[in-house]
Amino acid sequence: MRKSEVHAAESVACLNQALNHLKDIWEEIGIPEDQRLQRTDTVKMHVKNLLDMMIAEEENLRKRLLTSIDSCRKELDVLCKELHLPPYEEEEGLTILQMEKDIRTSLKVMIKQKSQRVQELKTLRKQDEDLSDVLCSSLYTFDMTSVPTLEELEAYRNHLSVLSKEKDHRHAEFVALKKQIICCMEDLEQMPDTSFERDVVCEDEDAFCLSAENITALKTLLNRLESRKTENEALCSTYRSRIQDLWERLQVPQEDREILTEHMTTSKKRNMNAVSPHLRLHLVSQQNECQHLTRVLFNLCITATGRGGPYGDDTLLEHELLSLHEEEILRLKKQYEDHKELYKGVTNWQDNWTLFQELEKKATDPSRFNNRGGNLLKEEKQRADLQKSLPKLEKSLKSQIDLWEEEQGCEFLVHGQKFLQFVQEQWAQYNTEKEREKLERQMKKSKQTEEDMLYGTSLRTPSKRRLCATPTPGKTRKLNTTSSMSTPNTTMRSAFGGVLCHSPVLRPPLSASKVSLAMRTPGRGRTPRGLDQNKENMSHLSGALRSMAASPQRNISMNSVASSYSEFLNQILNIIFSQIIICFNINQFH
């Protein structure tokens, strides 16, 4: 038996021992059987969750190993093709863990072999680039994205050997020409200014490009130096004129101008280096002002039409960028002046729409009725005015926008969207919200009606205030009594405080039953006189109710009296109240 199986058996024994121990503790404590079952289930769930968690982790390990095997196998296939090697073959009868280890080891070996070839190729390419830079020749034709074979690497080495011999030959020729150029420059007392001159005179001989074109260029170096001097003088003159122009635009004080006085006359290199930073500083300052003004005009013109500009192009010079900003400012100014009413109208519509939504939100707030400052009437009037003015404003803006789009040749966008489409979406969203609120109210009302018809409606009516007269004991007893009247389809109870009406249910027709009247009295005894008075009152009330039940106008069903439950209830209550008032008057009379 394996050790793992022995450990598994020990784990089961430990679990049983723990359960028995828990059982003894529960017995000693006196825990009821139902709680023991609950606690046992808790132990079971806890152990099950732990085991499930461990099983899930081991399953994930197996999946990771299988995934690693698949990925390594795919990488091995690719590497074998790149290295021009036969496909990798796996041994049979290996476990998943051993198979994953073997494949991963083989993959590391092939990756290392590939890395060595690629590294050697890079080294050869670096030598080729150095020789090509010196000789100004093209690089050896080779696909650097693929892994080279051993034969290709050997051919590359032979090519580099030939280039090295050619380099030695051209270098000897360059040394002879360099000595002649240095002598000419010393005679002219001219220091090297261009990169080519510095490469020839100042730089190391091994760093010079030994091309045929450079050898020819060395012979004409003197003429090129003279033309370079002329170009520098023209460039300094241009810088001075631009600085003067920027000084006038920015109104630079005279004391700041005197800093560059000595550099504004001569055209040496040090003068050009001193003038150039000041020119750039003034250009950046003017450019920032133009950018700020451009952003302000963009906002005024609501320029979300996708129209851009080359303002972030690094290839433009500072003075060219400044000119573009000035042109854009003039264009936006003219555009804003030509369509000022349109831009103001769009802004006005946005402000009015925001205010209209706020007023609509306030209109549904019940707390607005607590306002005692008269704002409710003002808000309702303002909301009505906005509801009328917004469509008119939209119609006016539509014609202006059509004219604007025709002139500009592009769509008028606000927040990256067509303005008219944006307006339609806002109104559609508003109407949808109103319809949703209406449906909610209807559903709430329908639900309340269903509850009323199912459970009945409790209505509390205030009792009438009696006259300022001292009631007699007999009258007091009669007023404190509670009467109960019932009909085939309706049951009414009237007390001193109010009336309770129950919904009609399926009962026999009115003609099949009789109207009964039962008077309920308090628990205390009655005097004979009081009983006689009650009998007399009951006779009057019974006669009235019999006449009510026998009358064809009152013996009607709910469907014929009212089209809804509320109308039916109102008519029944009116009849009951009239009969109660008659009985009350009869009692007072007696």
C-alpha positions as CSV (number, residue, x, y, z in Angstrom):
1,M,0.0,0.0,0.0
2,R,1.3,3.4,-0.9
3,K,2.1,6.0,1.8
4,S,-0.5,8.3,0.4
5,E,-3.2,5.7,0.8
6,V,-2.1,5.2,4.4
7,H,-2.3,8.9,5.0
8,A,-5.7,9.0,3.5
9,A,-6.9,6.3,5.8
10,E,-5.5,8.2,8.8
11,S,-7.3,11.3,7.6
12,V,-10.6,9.4,7.6
13,A,-9.9,8.0,11.1
14,C,-9.0,11.5,12.4
15,L,-12.3,12.8,10.9
16,N,-14.3,10.0,12.6
17,Q,-12.5,10.6,15.9
18,A,-13.3,14.3,15.7
19,L,-16.9,13.6,15.0
20,N,-17.1,11.2,17.9
21,H,-15.5,13.8,20.1
22,L,-18.0,16.4,19.0
23,K,-20.8,13.9,19.6
24,D,-19.6,13.4,23.2
25,I,-19.4,17.1,23.8
26,W,-22.9,17.6,22.5
27,E,-24.1,14.8,24.7
28,E,-22.4,16.3,27.7
29,I,-23.8,19.8,27.0
30,G,-27.3,18.4,26.2
31,I,-27.8,19.9,22.8
32,P,-31.1,18.8,21.2
33,E,-31.2,16.4,18.3
34,D,-32.2,19.1,15.7
35,Q,-29.3,21.3,16.7
36,R,-27.0,18.3,16.5
37,L,-28.1,17.7,13.0
38,Q,-27.5,21.3,12.1
39,R,-24.0,21.3,13.6
40,T,-23.2,18.0,12.0
41,D,-24.2,19.5,8.6
42,T,-22.0,22.5,9.4
43,V,-19.0,20.2,10.0
44,K,-19.8,18.3,6.9
45,M,-20.1,21.4,4.7
46,H,-16.8,22.7,6.2
47,V,-14.9,19.5,5.4
48,K,-16.5,19.2,2.0
49,N,-15.6,22.8,1.1
50,L,-12.0,22.2,2.1
51,L,-11.8,19.0,0.1
52,D,-13.5,20.7,-2.9
53,M,-11.0,23.5,-2.7
54,M,-8.1,21.0,-2.6
55,I,-9.5,19.1,-5.5
56,A,-10.0,22.3,-7.5
57,E,-6.4,23.2,-6.9
58,E,-5.1,19.8,-8.0
59,E,-7.4,20.0,-11.1
60,N,-5.9,23.4,-11.9
61,L,-2.4,22.0,-11.5
62,R,-3.2,19.2,-14.0
63,K,-4.7,21.7,-16.4
64,R,-1.7,23.9,-16.1
65,L,0.6,21.0,-16.8
66,L,-1.4,20.0,-19.9
67,T,-1.5,23.6,-21.1
68,S,2.2,23.9,-20.6
69,I,2.8,20.7,-22.6
70,D,0.6,22.0,-25.5
71,S,2.3,25.4,-25.5
72,C,5.8,23.9,-25.3
73,R,5.0,21.4,-28.1
74,K,3.8,24.3,-30.3
75,E,6.9,26.3,-29.6
76,L,9.1,23.3,-30.3
77,D,7.5,22.8,-33.6
78,V,8.1,26.4,-34.5
79,L,11.7,26.3,-33.3
80,C,12.4,23.1,-35.3
81,K,11.2,24.8,-38.5
82,E,13.2,27.9,-37.8
83,L,16.4,26.0,-37.0
84,H,15.8,23.6,-39.8
85,L,15.8,20.6,-37.5
86,P,13.6,17.5,-37.5
87,P,10.4,17.6,-35.5
88,Y,10.5,16.8,-31.8
89,E,9.4,13.3,-30.9
90,E,8.0,12.4,-27.4
91,E,8.8,9.3,-25.5
92,E,5.9,6.9,-24.7
93,G,4.7,5.8,-21.3
94,L,5.7,9.0,-19.5
95,T,3.5,10.7,-16.9
96,I,2.1,14.1,-17.4
97,L,4.7,15.7,-15.0
98,Q,7.7,13.9,-16.6
99,M,6.4,14.7,-20.1
100,E,6.1,18.4,-19.2
101,K,9.6,18.4,-17.7
102,D,11.2,16.8,-20.8
103,I,9.4,19.0,-23.3
104,R,10.3,22.1,-21.3
105,T,14.0,21.0,-21.1
106,S,14.1,20.4,-24.9
107,L,12.5,23.8,-25.4
108,K,15.1,25.5,-23.3
109,V,17.9,23.8,-25.3
110,M,16.4,24.9,-28.6
111,I,15.8,28.4,-27.4
112,K,19.4,28.7,-26.3
113,Q,20.6,27.4,-29.7
114,K,18.4,29.9,-31.5
115,S,19.6,32.7,-29.2
116,Q,23.2,31.8,-30.0
117,R,22.6,31.9,-33.8
118,V,20.7,35.1,-33.5
119,Q,23.4,36.7,-31.4
120,E,26.1,35.7,-33.8
121,L,24.0,37.1,-36.6
122,K,23.7,40.4,-34.7
123,T,27.5,40.5,-34.2
124,L,28.1,39.9,-37.9
125,R,25.5,42.5,-38.8
126,K,27.2,45.0,-36.4
127,Q,30.6,44.5,-38.2
128,D,28.8,44.8,-41.5
129,E,27.2,48.1,-40.5
130,D,30.6,49.5,-39.3
131,L,32.3,48.6,-42.6
132,S,29.3,49.9,-44.6
133,D,29.5,53.2,-42.7
134,V,33.1,53.6,-43.5
135,L,32.9,52.5,-47.1
136,C,29.3,53.9,-47.6
137,S,28.2,50.6,-49.1
138,S,25.0,48.7,-48.8
139,L,24.5,46.0,-46.2
140,Y,24.7,42.3,-46.9
141,T,21.4,41.0,-48.1
142,F,19.9,38.8,-45.4
143,D,16.5,38.4,-43.7
144,M,17.1,39.5,-40.1
145,T,13.7,38.3,-39.0
146,S,14.6,34.6,-39.6
147,V,17.0,32.3,-37.8
148,P,20.1,31.7,-39.9
149,T,21.5,28.3,-40.7
150,L,25.1,27.4,-40.1
151,E,25.9,27.6,-43.8
152,E,24.4,31.1,-44.0
153,L,26.5,32.3,-41.1
154,E,29.7,31.0,-42.8
155,A,28.9,32.9,-46.0
156,Y,28.3,36.1,-44.1
157,R,31.8,35.8,-42.5
158,N,33.5,35.5,-45.9
159,H,31.7,38.6,-47.1
160,L,32.9,40.7,-44.2
161,S,36.5,39.6,-44.8
162,V,36.4,41.0,-48.3
163,L,35.0,44.3,-47.0
164,S,37.8,44.6,-44.5
165,K,40.4,44.5,-47.3
166,E,38.6,47.2,-49.3
167,K,38.5,49.4,-46.3
168,D,42.3,49.3,-45.9
169,H,42.8,50.3,-49.5
170,R,40.5,53.3,-49.4
171,H,41.9,54.5,-46.1
172,A,45.4,54.9,-47.5
173,E,44.0,57.1,-50.3
174,F,42.1,59.3,-47.8
175,V,45.2,60.0,-45.7
176,A,47.0,61.5,-48.7
177,L,44.0,63.8,-49.6
178,K,43.5,64.9,-46.0
179,K,47.0,66.4,-45.8
180,Q,46.4,68.5,-48.8
181,I,43.1,69.9,-47.4
182,I,44.6,70.9,-44.1
183,C,47.3,72.9,-45.8
184,C,44.6,74.8,-47.9
185,M,42.6,75.7,-44.8
186,E,45.6,77.0,-42.9
187,D,46.4,79.3,-45.8
188,L,42.8,80.6,-45.8
189,E,42.8,80.9,-42.0
190,Q,39.4,79.3,-42.0
191,M,38.2,76.9,-39.3
192,P,36.0,74.0,-40.3
193,D,32.3,74.9,-40.0
194,T,30.4,72.1,-41.7
195,S,30.1,68.5,-40.4
196,F,32.0,67.3,-43.5
197,E,34.9,69.7,-42.8
198,R,35.0,68.7,-39.2
199,D,35.0,65.0,-40.2
200,V,37.9,65.6,-42.5
201,V,40.0,67.9,-40.3
202,C,39.1,67.2,-36.6
203,E,37.7,63.8,-36.4
204,D,39.7,60.5,-36.3
205,E,40.7,59.2,-39.7
206,D,39.1,55.8,-39.0
207,A,35.7,57.5,-38.5
208,F,35.6,59.1,-41.9
209,C,33.4,57.6,-44.6
210,L,35.7,56.3,-47.3
211,S,33.2,56.5,-50.2
212,A,34.0,57.6,-53.8
213,E,31.7,60.6,-53.4
214,N,33.6,61.8,-50.3
215,I,36.9,61.6,-52.1
216,T,35.5,63.8,-54.9
217,A,34.0,66.2,-52.4
218,L,37.3,66.7,-50.7
219,K,38.7,68.3,-53.9
220,T,36.0,71.0,-54.0
221,L,36.0,71.8,-50.2
222,L,37.4,75.3,-50.6
223,N,34.5,76.5,-52.8
224,R,32.0,75.0,-50.4
225,L,33.6,76.9,-47.5
226,E,33.2,80.2,-49.2
227,S,29.5,79.5,-50.1
228,R,28.9,78.5,-46.5
229,K,30.2,81.8,-45.3
230,T,27.7,83.6,-47.6
231,E,24.9,81.6,-46.3
232,N,25.7,82.4,-42.7
233,E,25.7,86.1,-43.4
234,A,22.3,85.8,-45.0
235,L,20.9,83.8,-42.1
236,C,22.1,86.3,-39.5
237,S,20.4,89.1,-41.5
238,T,17.2,87.2,-41.5
239,Y,17.3,86.6,-37.7
240,R,17.9,90.3,-37.1
241,S,14.9,91.3,-39.2
242,R,12.6,88.8,-37.4
243,I,13.7,90.0,-34.0
244,Q,13.1,93.6,-34.9
245,D,9.6,92.6,-36.1
246,L,8.8,90.7,-32.9
247,W,10.1,93.6,-30.8
248,E,7.6,95.9,-32.4
249,R,4.7,93.4,-32.0
250,L,5.5,92.7,-28.4
251,Q,6.5,96.3,-27.6
252,V,9.8,95.2,-25.9
253,P,11.3,98.1,-23.9
254,Q,14.5,99.7,-25.1
255,E,16.6,98.4,-22.2
256,D,15.8,94.8,-23.1
257,R,16.8,95.5,-26.7
258,E,20.2,96.8,-25.8
259,I,21.2,93.3,-24.6
260,L,21.6,92.2,-28.3
261,T,23.0,95.5,-29.6
262,E,26.5,94.1,-30.2
263,H,25.1,91.0,-31.9
264,M,22.8,92.9,-34.3
265,T,25.7,94.3,-36.5
266,T,28.2,91.5,-37.2
267,S,27.5,88.0,-38.8
268,K,29.9,85.7,-37.0
269,K,28.9,82.4,-35.6
270,R,28.9,83.5,-32.0
271,N,26.6,86.4,-33.0
272,M,24.2,83.9,-34.6
273,N,24.3,81.6,-31.5
274,A,23.4,84.6,-29.3
275,V,20.6,85.9,-31.4
276,S,18.9,82.5,-32.1
277,P,17.6,81.8,-28.5
278,H,16.2,85.3,-28.1
279,L,14.4,84.8,-31.4
280,R,12.9,81.5,-30.3
281,L,11.9,82.9,-26.9
282,H,9.9,85.8,-28.5
283,L,8.4,83.4,-31.0
284,V,7.2,81.1,-28.3
285,S,5.7,84.0,-26.3
286,Q,3.8,85.3,-29.3
287,Q,2.7,81.8,-30.2
288,N,1.3,81.1,-26.7
289,E,-0.7,84.3,-26.8
290,C,-2.1,83.3,-30.2
291,Q,-2.9,79.8,-28.9
292,H,-4.9,81.3,-26.0
293,L,-6.8,83.6,-28.2
294,T,-7.5,80.8,-30.6
295,R,-8.9,78.6,-27.9
296,V,-11.2,81.4,-26.7
297,L,-12.5,81.9,-30.3
298,F,-12.9,78.1,-30.7
299,N,-15.2,78.1,-27.6
300,L,-17.2,81.1,-28.9
301,C,-17.6,79.5,-32.3
302,I,-18.5,76.1,-30.7
303,T,-15.9,74.5,-33.0
304,A,-16.6,70.8,-32.6
305,T,-16.8,70.3,-36.3
306,G,-13.7,68.1,-36.5
307,R,-11.8,71.0,-38.1
308,G,-8.2,70.8,-37.0
309,G,-4.9,72.4,-38.0
310,P,-1.2,71.7,-38.4
311,Y,-0.5,73.2,-35.0
312,G,1.1,70.1,-33.5
313,D,3.3,69.4,-36.6
314,D,6.9,69.2,-35.5
315,T,8.2,69.8,-39.0
316,L,6.9,73.4,-39.0
317,L,9.3,76.2,-37.9
318,E,8.3,78.6,-35.1
319,H,7.6,81.6,-37.4
320,E,5.5,79.4,-39.7
321,L,3.5,78.1,-36.8
322,L,3.0,81.7,-35.6
323,S,1.8,82.7,-39.0
324,L,-0.7,79.8,-39.0
325,H,-2.0,80.8,-35.6
326,E,-2.5,84.4,-36.7
327,E,-4.4,83.3,-39.8
328,E,-6.6,81.0,-37.7
329,I,-7.4,83.8,-35.3
330,L,-8.4,86.1,-38.2
331,R,-10.5,83.3,-39.7
332,L,-12.3,82.6,-36.4
333,K,-12.9,86.2,-35.7
334,K,-14.6,86.6,-39.1
335,Q,-16.5,83.4,-38.6
336,Y,-17.8,84.5,-35.2
337,E,-18.8,87.9,-36.5
338,D,-20.6,86.5,-39.5
339,H,-22.6,83.9,-37.4
340,K,-22.7,85.6,-34.0
341,E,-26.5,85.1,-33.8
342,L,-26.1,81.4,-34.4
343,Y,-23.5,80.8,-31.8
344,K,-25.4,82.9,-29.2
345,G,-28.6,81.1,-30.1
346,V,-27.0,77.7,-29.5
347,T,-25.7,78.8,-26.1
348,N,-29.1,80.3,-25.3
349,W,-30.8,77.0,-26.1
350,Q,-28.5,75.0,-23.9
351,D,-29.0,77.4,-21.0
352,N,-32.8,77.4,-21.5
353,W,-32.9,73.6,-21.8
354,T,-31.0,73.2,-18.6
355,L,-33.3,75.6,-16.8
356,F,-36.4,73.8,-18.3
357,Q,-35.2,70.5,-16.9
358,E,-34.6,72.0,-13.5
359,L,-38.1,73.4,-13.4
360,E,-39.6,70.1,-14.6
361,K,-37.8,68.4,-11.7
362,K,-39.1,70.9,-9.2
363,A,-42.7,70.4,-10.6
364,T,-42.7,66.8,-9.4
365,D,-41.3,67.7,-5.9
366,P,-44.0,67.7,-3.3
367,S,-42.0,70.1,-1.0
368,R,-42.6,72.9,-3.5
369,F,-46.1,73.5,-1.8
370,N,-44.3,74.5,1.4
371,N,-42.9,77.5,-0.3
372,R,-44.6,80.6,1.0
373,G,-42.7,83.2,-1.1
374,G,-44.7,82.9,-4.3
375,N,-42.0,81.1,-6.2
376,L,-44.3,78.3,-7.2
377,L,-46.4,80.5,-9.5
378,K,-43.3,82.1,-10.9
379,E,-41.7,78.7,-11.7
380,E,-44.9,77.4,-13.4
381,K,-45.1,80.5,-15.5
382,Q,-41.4,80.3,-16.4
383,R,-41.7,76.6,-17.3
384,A,-44.7,77.3,-19.5
385,D,-42.8,80.1,-21.3
386,L,-39.8,77.9,-21.8
387,Q,-41.9,75.1,-23.2
388,K,-43.3,77.5,-25.8
389,S,-40.0,79.4,-26.6
390,L,-37.7,76.3,-27.0
391,P,-39.4,75.0,-30.2
392,K,-39.4,78.5,-31.7
393,L,-35.7,78.8,-30.9
394,E,-35.0,75.4,-32.4
395,K,-36.8,76.3,-35.6
396,S,-34.8,79.5,-35.9
397,L,-31.5,77.7,-35.2
398,K,-32.3,75.1,-37.9
399,S,-32.4,77.6,-40.7
400,Q,-29.2,79.3,-39.4
401,I,-27.4,75.9,-39.1
402,D,-28.4,75.0,-42.6
403,L,-26.9,78.3,-43.9
404,W,-23.8,77.7,-41.8
405,E,-23.2,74.2,-43.1
406,E,-23.7,75.4,-46.7
407,E,-21.1,78.1,-46.2
408,Q,-18.6,76.0,-44.3
409,G,-19.0,72.8,-46.2
410,C,-19.1,70.6,-43.1
411,E,-21.6,69.6,-40.4
412,F,-22.3,71.8,-37.4
413,L,-21.4,69.7,-34.4
414,V,-21.8,70.3,-30.7
415,H,-20.0,67.9,-28.4
416,G,-19.1,65.8,-31.4
417,Q,-22.7,65.3,-32.5
418,K,-25.1,67.1,-34.9
419,F,-26.8,69.8,-33.0
420,L,-30.3,69.2,-34.4
421,Q,-29.9,65.5,-33.7
422,F,-28.7,66.3,-30.2
423,V,-31.9,68.4,-29.7
424,Q,-34.2,65.7,-30.9
425,E,-32.6,63.1,-28.6
426,Q,-33.0,65.5,-25.7
427,W,-36.7,65.9,-26.4
428,A,-37.2,62.2,-27.0
429,Q,-35.6,61.4,-23.7
430,Y,-37.8,64.0,-22.0
431,N,-41.0,62.5,-23.6
432,T,-40.0,59.0,-22.6
433,E,-39.4,60.0,-19.0
434,K,-42.8,61.8,-18.9
435,E,-44.6,58.7,-20.4
436,R,-42.8,56.5,-17.9
437,E,-44.0,58.6,-15.0
438,K,-47.6,58.6,-16.4
439,L,-47.6,54.8,-16.6
440,E,-46.3,54.5,-13.1
441,R,-49.2,56.7,-11.8
442,Q,-51.7,54.7,-13.8
443,M,-50.4,51.4,-12.5
444,K,-50.4,52.7,-8.9
445,K,-54.0,53.9,-9.3
446,S,-55.1,50.6,-10.9
447,K,-53.4,48.6,-8.1
448,Q,-55.2,50.8,-5.5
449,T,-58.6,50.2,-7.2
450,E,-58.0,46.4,-7.2
451,E,-57.2,46.5,-3.5
452,D,-60.3,48.5,-2.8
453,M,-62.5,46.0,-4.7
454,L,-60.8,43.0,-3.0
455,Y,-60.6,44.2,0.6
456,G,-63.0,47.1,0.8
457,T,-62.5,50.7,1.5
458,S,-62.5,52.3,4.9
459,L,-63.9,55.8,5.0
460,R,-63.9,57.9,8.1
461,T,-66.4,60.8,8.2
462,P,-66.5,63.3,11.0
463,S,-69.6,63.2,13.3
464,K,-72.0,66.1,13.3
465,R,-71.6,68.6,16.1
466,R,-74.7,68.7,18.3
467,L,-76.5,71.8,19.3
468,C,-75.5,73.5,22.5
469,A,-78.2,71.8,24.6
470,T,-78.0,69.5,27.6
471,P,-78.8,66.0,26.4
472,T,-81.2,63.9,28.5
473,P,-80.1,60.5,29.8
474,G,-82.5,58.7,27.4
475,K,-81.1,60.6,24.4
476,T,-77.5,60.0,25.5
477,R,-78.1,56.3,25.6
478,K,-79.7,56.3,22.2
479,L,-76.8,58.3,20.7
480,N,-74.2,56.0,22.1
481,T,-75.8,52.9,20.7
482,T,-74.4,51.3,17.6
483,S,-76.6,50.2,14.8
484,S,-75.9,47.5,12.2
485,M,-77.8,47.2,8.9
486,S,-77.3,44.6,6.3
487,T,-78.6,44.0,2.8
488,P,-78.2,41.0,0.5
489,N,-75.3,42.6,-1.4
490,T,-73.9,45.2,1.1
491,T,-73.1,45.4,4.8
492,M,-73.0,48.8,6.6
493,R,-72.0,49.5,10.1
494,S,-72.5,53.0,11.5
495,A,-71.1,54.2,14.7
496,F,-70.8,57.6,16.3
497,G,-67.3,58.0,14.7
498,G,-67.8,56.9,11.1
499,V,-69.0,54.3,8.5
500,L,-67.4,51.1,7.2
501,C,-68.5,49.7,3.8
502,H,-67.6,46.3,2.5
503,S,-67.4,45.4,-1.1
504,P,-70.3,43.5,-2.7
505,V,-69.9,39.7,-3.0
506,L,-71.9,37.1,-4.8
507,R,-75.2,36.6,-2.9
508,P,-78.7,35.7,-3.8
509,P,-80.8,38.5,-5.5
510,L,-82.3,41.2,-3.4
511,S,-85.8,39.8,-3.9
512,A,-84.8,36.5,-2.3
513,S,-83.8,38.1,1.0
514,K,-85.4,40.4,3.5
515,V,-83.9,43.5,5.0
516,S,-83.2,43.0,8.6
517,L,-82.2,45.6,11.2
518,A,-80.4,44.7,14.4
519,M,-79.7,47.2,17.1
520,R,-76.7,46.5,19.3
521,T,-76.7,48.2,22.7
522,P,-74.0,48.6,25.2
523,G,-73.5,46.0,27.9
524,R,-75.4,47.9,30.6
525,G,-79.1,47.4,31.3
526,R,-82.0,49.4,29.9
527,T,-84.9,50.8,31.6
528,P,-88.4,49.8,30.4
529,R,-88.9,53.3,29.2
530,G,-85.7,53.2,27.2
531,L,-86.6,49.9,25.8
532,D,-89.9,51.2,24.6
533,Q,-88.3,54.1,23.0
534,N,-85.8,51.8,21.3
535,K,-88.7,49.7,20.0
536,E,-90.4,52.8,18.7
537,N,-87.2,53.9,17.0
538,M,-86.7,50.5,15.5
539,S,-90.1,50.5,14.1
540,H,-89.5,53.8,12.3
541,L,-86.1,52.7,11.1
542,S,-87.3,49.2,10.0
543,G,-90.2,50.8,8.0
544,A,-87.8,53.1,6.3
545,L,-85.4,50.4,5.4
546,R,-88.2,48.1,4.2
547,S,-89.4,50.9,1.9
548,M,-85.8,51.4,0.7
549,A,-85.4,47.7,-0.1
550,A,-88.8,47.4,-1.7
551,S,-88.5,50.5,-3.8
552,P,-87.6,49.7,-7.5
553,Q,-85.3,52.8,-7.6
554,R,-83.2,51.5,-4.7
555,N,-83.2,47.8,-5.4
556,I,-80.5,47.9,-8.1
557,S,-77.3,46.0,-8.7
558,M,-73.8,47.5,-8.8
559,N,-73.5,47.2,-12.5
560,S,-76.7,49.2,-13.1
561,V,-76.0,51.9,-10.6
562,A,-72.5,52.9,-11.3
563,S,-69.9,52.2,-13.9
564,S,-67.2,51.8,-11.3
565,Y,-66.8,50.7,-7.8
566,S,-66.3,54.3,-6.5
567,E,-69.6,55.5,-8.0
568,F,-71.4,52.5,-6.5
569,L,-69.9,53.2,-3.1
570,N,-70.8,56.9,-3.2
571,Q,-74.5,56.1,-4.0
572,I,-74.7,53.5,-1.2
573,L,-73.2,55.9,1.3
574,N,-75.6,58.7,0.3
575,I,-78.6,56.3,1.0
576,I,-77.2,55.2,4.3
577,F,-76.5,58.7,5.5
578,S,-80.0,59.9,4.6
579,Q,-81.5,57.0,6.6
580,I,-79.3,57.6,9.6
581,I,-80.3,61.3,9.6
582,I,-84.0,60.3,9.5
583,C,-83.5,58.0,12.5
584,F,-81.5,60.6,14.4
585,N,-84.3,63.2,13.9
586,I,-86.9,60.6,15.0
587,N,-84.9,59.9,18.2
588,Q,-84.6,63.6,18.9
589,F,-88.3,64.1,18.3
590,H,-89.2,61.3,20.8
